[in-house]
Amino acid sequence: MAALEGDGEGARIADSARRLVGLMARLAGWRPDELWAATPADVAAVLAGWRGDGEAADGAGIDRTALAAMMEQYPDG
């Protein structure tokens, strides 16, 4: 992540990635090796289970509001 740090868009991407990594580690209970081996489909499946509606598993994705709610519920601290 060091290459993405700094000012501007790269820093925002790095911050978002760190939050998502922390969220998935807590939400899915993934250890580092499992986390880094996960695919976007794996993440979508976990998020669909969290939402309970299967929407993300169908490829519809997760909207900004739902992601913000999860980030609020599971802050990186």
Secondary structure, DSSP 4 states (H G I P E B T S, - for coil): -GGG-SSSHHHHHHHHHHHHHHHHHHHH---HHHHHH--HHHHHHHHHHHHTS-TGGGT----HHHHHHHHHHS---
